[in-house]
Every structure is written in structure tokens, then in C-alpha cells.
Amino acid sequence: MVDLKQPLTIGNVTLQSRVFQSPLSGVTDMVFRRFVRRFAPRSMMYTEMVNATGLHYVKELPQIMEVDREQETPISIQLFDCRPQFLAEAAQKAVAEGADTVDINMGCPVNKITKNGGGSSLLRQPQLAQEIVRSVVEAVPVPVTVKTRIGWCEQEINILEFARRMEDAGAKMITVHGRTRAQGYNGPAKWEWIRRVKEILTIPVIANGDIFSVDAAVECLKQTGADGVMCSRGTMGYPFLVGEVDHFLRTGERLPAPTALERLQIAREHLQDLYDYKGISGLRQARKHLTWYAKGFAGAALLRDQLCRIETLQEGLDLLDRAMADL
Ligand SMILES: Cc1cc2nc3c(=O)[nH]c(=O)nc-3n(C[C@H](O)[C@H](O)[C@H](O)COP(=O)(O)O)c2cc1C
């Protein structure tokens, strides 16, 4: 039985929290992570996935790989690709940037990624996946971890053999999203497969999929016996979730849910910070975040409709200020 109050050891890194914020492409940039960390200071966070081949051909690191060395720890930089050498090289850059661990994406279902041999298509190339892990492990002094799914499709659920191979190759932790590639993000996550992975591995196993609340996290940990849990879509517009789960696991107490006002205050800060960090593209990205925040109060639907079309920072700030005054 895992003692969820104890720190979690991943190779030579010790984590004080067993609750993780997942990597989310287009979402978990430095600005978003800062909000999650405000409420979950001990939790491991991930960058958005970074293309290792792309990195090979550029001099400057892409902004999605940027880490705030002073503030951000523990932090993992996630890479994707299928070329062991490029991944090893990219992992070295990740470590130089400040990554506490390097995570390899073997779960992304998106065609653009899988048709180039990355993401979940590695589930169908277990030997190559192993070679990748070995070559990255050799290249960097920090723990190498893997995030994957239970299989390519219902007929090809191979996570048990695959996870064992990852451990044999030197991975220090595996996160299992309990869906197949074919499922995308639909249908319930099959946590029973995560339990089976946990039963056969010695490295930590982190459960992922459908953790939208403290109750879901507790239930998932109970059903899977996993070493920790990773929150994902449940954090979009709700950067409180990782902290809420962490608090409950440590104390057995539930934090009060944030009020609509608190959520909108965070939304306002998020908008301002994204704009400061990325300029006009940050403003465009902020639209979706703002619509995720604006939920659960009278007038929220209309506000969402307006927020998803903002053209200037001031317009967004004014809408939010008015909504807060009207609460
Ligand atoms: C918009 C979006 C972007 C994602 N980007 C990544 C990514 O960059 N790397 C990754 O490993 N998984 C990514 N995922 C998958 C999530 O990390 C997670 O495994 C999945 O959403 C399952 O958890 P959930 O059911 O709690 O959402 C992404 C998912 C979504 C919805």
C-alpha cells in the first residue's frame, strides 16, 4: 500500500507532493503554471510538449520550453519525437534550461504527431520506445519519465508489456492515461489498467484520466493503488484543482471552493499576465482561458460569448471588471 502522505522518490528527485499538473499543449505555459503553483507549491508541473527535432534545427529555445528557474521547481520539460538521438540532444537542452526531470510523450493522439512516429504511435513501436528511453537516460543526469496511454486501440491494449519495457530501459516513473489512442479524450478512462500496471512495476506509477475533482482523485488512487495522480482538463479555468487534491491528501480536509469572484480575479490576472508575456498572441490565447473561468454564475454564458471575441487587453479587463461588480 502506498502511503500518500509520504514524499515520492523519482530516481534522484524527491517530490513533496503526489499530485501532478499534466502537460497541456496550448495551456500549461509559464503563466498558467504560476497560477497552479500558487495553490500547489510542491507539485510537479510540465511544460507543453516540445518537438525534439524542431529543437535540433533552431538556435534559440522556443518560448514553450522556457522555465522560471527561480520560481519553478519541481518542473519537468516534456519532449516528443521518435528519433533517439534528437531526443537525447533535446533532453540536454531541457536540463540546461532547468528541468528537474525530462518526460517523453508517448501518448499524444494527434495525427500530425503520430504520423511522424511520435506520441502514442510509439505504443506500436515498443522497441524504438525503449531505445529512446535508453538514449535519453544516457544523455542526462536527471530522471527520465514517460507519459503514455493504455494502448493504440481497444484491440491493442499493450500497456503492461510496454510499461515493463519502459522500466527496463531506465524510466524512473510512468504516467498512464487510462485511455487508448483511439478513444482520444472520449469515454471513461479505464483506471483498472493503471492498477494492473502498478501491480507489475517497481518505479512510481502516476494515474491520469478523468480527475476532475478531489473525490475523483481519491477514488482513482483507491482503485489503482497508484503512487500519485495527475490532474489535467479539470484544471482548465480551474488552477485550484491540484492544490485542492494535494491539500486533501495531506490533511484529510477539503478547502472551500473558490467563489465566482475569486475565479474572475484569477481570470483577470491571467489575462494581464498572458498579455505581458506574449503580447497579442497571449491575448488571443487568453480568450479560451477566460471562457473556461467564466462559469457557474448568473450571466456567465453571455460573458463567455463576449470574452471569446475580445480584441484588446482593455476590452477583456473591462468585461471582467463589470462582471465582478455585477456578482
Ligand atoms: C488541450 C490538450 C492538450 C494536451 N497536451 C498534452 C501534452 O502536451 N502532453 C501530454 O503528455 N498530454 C497532453 N494532453 C493530455 C493530458 O495531459 C491528459 O493526459 C488527458 O487530458 C487525460 O486526462 P483528463 O481526462 O483528466 O483530461 C493534452 C490534452 C488536452 C485536452
The ligand as an SDF file (V2000), in Angstrom:
LIG
                    3D

 31 33  0  0  0  0  0  0  0  0999 V2000
   -5.8220   20.5660  -24.9400 C   0  0  0  0  0  0  0  0  0  0  0  0
   -4.9880   19.3740  -24.5050 C   0  0  0  0  0  0  0  0  0  0  0  0
   -3.6240   19.4010  -24.6750 C   0  0  0  0  0  0  0  0  0  0  0  0
   -2.8390   18.3210  -24.2610 C   0  0  0  0  0  0  0  0  0  0  0  0
   -1.4860   18.3780  -24.4050 N   0  0  0  0  0  0  0  0  0  0  0  0
   -0.7010   17.3750  -23.9310 C   0  0  0  0  0  0  0  0  0  0  0  0
    0.7200   17.4510  -23.9930 C   0  0  0  0  0  0  0  0  0  0  0  0
    1.3150   18.4280  -24.4840 O   0  0  0  0  0  0  0  0  0  0  0  0
    1.4270   16.3980  -23.4950 N   0  0  0  0  0  0  0  0  0  0  0  0
    0.8190   15.3040  -22.9420 C   0  0  0  0  0  0  0  0  0  0  0  0
    1.5000   14.3760  -22.4950 O   0  0  0  0  0  0  0  0  0  0  0  0
   -0.5160   15.2170  -22.8700 N   0  0  0  0  0  0  0  0  0  0  0  0
   -1.2850   16.2220  -23.3240 C   0  0  0  0  0  0  0  0  0  0  0  0
   -2.6520   16.1430  -23.1960 N   0  0  0  0  0  0  0  0  0  0  0  0
   -3.2400   15.0150  -22.4770 C   0  0  0  0  0  0  0  0  0  0  0  0
   -3.4340   15.3280  -20.9860 C   0  0  0  0  0  0  0  0  0  0  0  0
   -2.1990   15.6280  -20.3580 O   0  0  0  0  0  0  0  0  0  0  0  0
   -4.1030   14.1590  -20.2290 C   0  0  0  0  0  0  0  0  0  0  0  0
   -3.3200   13.0150  -20.3910 O   0  0  0  0  0  0  0  0  0  0  0  0
   -5.5130   13.8860  -20.7420 C   0  0  0  0  0  0  0  0  0  0  0  0
   -6.2320   15.0820  -20.8920 O   0  0  0  0  0  0  0  0  0  0  0  0
   -6.2680   12.9350  -19.8300 C   0  0  0  0  0  0  0  0  0  0  0  0
   -6.6160   13.4750  -18.5900 O   0  0  0  0  0  0  0  0  0  0  0  0
   -8.0930   14.0900  -18.3000 P   0  0  0  0  0  0  0  0  0  0  0  0
   -9.1030   13.0310  -18.6920 O   0  0  0  0  0  0  0  0  0  0  0  0
   -8.0920   14.3470  -16.7950 O   0  0  0  0  0  0  0  0  0  0  0  0
   -8.2060   15.3270  -19.0870 O   0  0  0  0  0  0  0  0  0  0  0  0
   -3.4510   17.1810  -23.6570 C   0  0  0  0  0  0  0  0  0  0  0  0
   -4.8410   17.1600  -23.5090 C   0  0  0  0  0  0  0  0  0  0  0  0
   -5.6170   18.2280  -23.9090 C   0  0  0  0  0  0  0  0  0  0  0  0
   -7.1050   18.1810  -23.7030 C   0  0  0  0  0  0  0  0  0  0  0  0
  1  2  1  0
  2  3  1  0
  2 30  2  0
  3  4  2  0
  4  5  1  0
  4 28  1  0
  5  6  2  0
  6  7  1  0
  6 13  1  0
  7  8  2  0
  7  9  1  0
  9 10  1  0
 10 11  2  0
 10 12  1  0
 12 13  2  0
 13 14  1  0
 14 15  1  0
 14 28  1  0
 15 16  1  0
 16 17  1  0
 16 18  1  0
 18 19  1  0
 18 20  1  0
 20 21  1  0
 20 22  1  0
 22 23  1  0
 23 24  1  0
 24 25  2  0
 24 26  1  0
 24 27  1  0
 28 29  2  0
 29 30  1  0
 30 31  1  0
M  END
$$$$
